[in-house]
């Protein structure tokens, strides 16, 4: 990776030609973070003023008594970018699992989702990537339990969040020690890209009556899992679906909550083949071999396009493998992160 001059202002960003030039005017939020001890973790949360004046909600986890031996200051933080319809709360269990090794894990809500602002104009994946860069800059300046700060972060992006993470890696390579892309892709061609039925459901108008709306969400959400996992885990599926449904209803009810649909359409018709060739940081690609939304052959395609890349295909796993097989996911992820902690 070519050395780049570090820029320490929270307002700095590189906006691609595909980024929206609109500015969001909303109530001003305090960027002062709060820290509490919850269930054996030091939890830091707050807002950061992101791209176009949009305030982004974030939450950090650090385990108070990590399992790993040795100097924890050497373990870089990890930030996770979630996909369509997911919020930071949906990743808390996996974030806590990763934090057991002694590293800080950062979650945030994409604009238009969760507690982050929902701009009343259309925006693109580049805009969401720039938001993510602001969150990394902000959290790197928050001292760890040891009192130290860090200069780089690992970045994990899954599904639509994988596309956002790849764009962030291209925009701001100076911020990253490594990139992990889960169940994502770079082009829509015969045999690769997003499943046609999933694309149709995602881009369709959501039914207004509650019964048809629930059926619509249920069909959409089931794409995330292998059929065998749903059959074995009906109660867990019901819990996850309830969270997804509530999150989507909340997003659609927000003023400006539909602004994310332009970014979703961009994700569904993604064309990043030329762009991903510019990713310079060490990259890990992870997919489940039973992914019905973005089949694992998309990771094979990315593997051919991105230099300095490792690949892990998880057996018997669907789209959200970190939820259905968290231990297996961490077993593949932790060695990669540790290998690139030294920067």
Number of C-alpha atoms within 10 A of each C-alpha: 10 7 7 10 6 11 13 12 10 17 14 14 17 15 15 13 8 11 16 17 12 14 13 16 11 13 9 10 13 11 15 9 14 11 13 10 13 11 10 13 19 17 20 18 20 19 23 27 21 26 28 17 18 25 28 29 25 25 23 26 28 26 24 17 12 15 11 12 8 9 9 16 17 14 20 26 28 26 26 23 28 24 20 19 20 20 24 22 14 17 18 17 13 17 23 20 14 23 25 19 19 24 23 28 28 29 24 28 25 30 25 27 26 22 19 19 26 25 25 19 15 15 23 20 26 25 24 26 30 26 27 28 25 21 24 25 22 19 27 20 14 15 11 18 14 9 8 11 15 17 18 21 26 24 28 24 24 26 24 25 26 27 29 30 31 27 24 27 25 19 20 18 23 19 21 22 24 24 30 25 27 29 29 30 31 24 20 18 10 6 10 18 24 24 17 12 14 20 18 13 14 18 14 10 10 15 13 9 8 9 9 12 15 17 12 18 20 16 13 17 17 18 19 22 23 21 15 11 15 16 10 10 11 10 11 13 18 13 10 13 17 14 16 20 19 11 18 18 15 15 21 17 11 17 13 16 22 19 21 26 17 16 22 20 15 16 28 22 16 19 17 17 16 10 14 20 14 17 23 19 23 21 25 23 27 25 31 28 21 21 23 21 24 27 23 27 19 22 26 18 15 22 17 11 18 21 16 12 18 14 17 18 20 19 13 17 24 30 27 22 27 21 18 21 17 15 15 13 21 16 10 16 18 12 10 18 24 13 10 16 16 11 11
